[in-house]
Amino acid sequence: MSERPAQRIETVAVSAGRPEGPGAPLNAPVAFTSTYRSGGTGYSYGRVGNPTWSAFEDALGALEGGHALAFGSGIAAIAAVIETLPVGAAVVVPRSAYTGTRLLLADLQTRGRVEMRAVDITDTAATVAALDGADLLWAESPTNPLLEIADLGALMSAARERGIVSVVDNTFATPVLQRPLDLGADIVVHSVTKYLGGHSDLLLGAAVTRDETLRDLLHQRRTLHGAIPGAMESWLALRGLRTLALRVDRAQANAGVLATRLQEHAGVGRVHYPGLRDHPGHDLAVRQMSGPGAMLSFELSDAPVADEFSARLRLIVDATSLGGVETTIDRRNRWPGDEHVPAGLLRLSVGIEHVEDIWTDLAQALAGS
Ligand SMILES: *Cc1c(COP(=O)(O)O)cnc(C)c1O
């Protein structure tokens, strides 16, 4: 973790994780190596550590305010966190958690490895009640794809009072908009694949914590399981991080405009965006986030109408995943595990294109419906 407490997040994103000293390159090089010459300090074998991972980890750690560890994907980081639990551990998890997280926990439950307690994470009282005798609280806010907001501060302190480890998947918000460790979380996980990388050209994950014991446990999981990142992906992700604040700012500004216009459009049903005043989590989002983000979803009447709408889009790409510079759209209900999502709901990951070009595309596709 680099010591730059006085700097704003935009500055940290640009300056953290750089080699220092006279003659040092401005950017960490990509260390393509499987091993290291003996006798040094820090690096021994390529599955244990790599200086390019370290540079990325220093930068992300500084952004989240903890020690970061990079993993081969978001789900690898999530699996490593779950693996720290004893056999039979009870995990409180949002019913609307990321599909992969739910599928992983459900699989582990089938095999007797953990007990899964699914909750409505927006219902603080019900979630806290489920913590009785639990071992881990998993939280997401905003959630995917309904953009529900959980009261992270209240949930994290309830977990802490009961000695339960709490985790926040901060993929949707990024540290630019929300810092869960400051809200009391023990671990933050990321799909770096999304906003942090930001260009839809890599898969990478990360876990961040202030707790040295947890960090050592997670590092041990990564080494034992080999869920390691590639040097090139780490380098690309660090390059992506440099512009994170700019990208999030622009995409969020675009999302605000589009959410309002979609809401006013007669052909569109409900619009889910925490930046809208009538969103049930709006006030909470204002309190715990520095902005509502750039993910939104909206409802068309049914699956065929939504699919025909998507097929008419010319600029916006019909693809899953999110958080890239380009706007993408995804009818979530088509995916296994997301059958509970309204069939005609489209999730929009708003990019950094000119907002009028994005709107022109949405409007022409709506006009055809
Ligand atoms: C994509 C995603 C993940 C999984 O990350 P991968 O990099 O695809 O393994 C986890 N959580 C959230 C919220 C995501 O959107």
The ligand as an SDF file (V2000), in Angstrom:
LIG
                    3D

 15 15  0  0  0  0  0  0  0  0999 V2000
  -17.9480  -10.0900  -13.9140 C   0  0  0  0  0  0  0  0  0  0  0  0
  -18.1670  -10.0280  -12.4540 C   0  0  0  0  0  0  0  0  0  0  0  0
  -17.5260  -10.9310  -11.5870 C   0  0  0  0  0  0  0  0  0  0  0  0
  -16.6490  -12.0720  -12.0910 C   0  0  0  0  0  0  0  0  0  0  0  0
  -15.4710  -11.5910  -12.6470 O   0  0  0  0  0  0  0  0  0  0  0  0
  -14.6720  -12.3440  -13.8240 P   0  0  0  0  0  0  0  0  0  0  0  0
  -13.5360  -11.4270  -14.0640 O   0  0  0  0  0  0  0  0  0  0  0  0
  -15.6110  -12.4950  -14.9860 O   0  0  0  0  0  0  0  0  0  0  0  0
  -14.2590  -13.6660  -13.2960 O   0  0  0  0  0  0  0  0  0  0  0  0
  -17.7450  -10.7940  -10.2290 C   0  0  0  0  0  0  0  0  0  0  0  0
  -18.5620   -9.8420   -9.7320 N   0  0  0  0  0  0  0  0  0  0  0  0
  -19.1970   -8.9560  -10.5280 C   0  0  0  0  0  0  0  0  0  0  0  0
  -20.0740   -7.9310   -9.9230 C   0  0  0  0  0  0  0  0  0  0  0  0
  -19.0150   -9.0140  -11.9110 C   0  0  0  0  0  0  0  0  0  0  0  0
  -19.6700   -8.1510  -12.6970 O   0  0  0  0  0  0  0  0  0  0  0  0
  1  2  1  0
  2  3  1  0
  2 14  2  0
  3  4  1  0
  3 10  2  0
  4  5  1  0
  5  6  1  0
  6  7  2  0
  6  8  1  0
  6  9  1  0
 10 11  1  0
 11 12  2  0
 12 13  1  0
 12 14  1  0
 14 15  1  0
M  END
$$$$
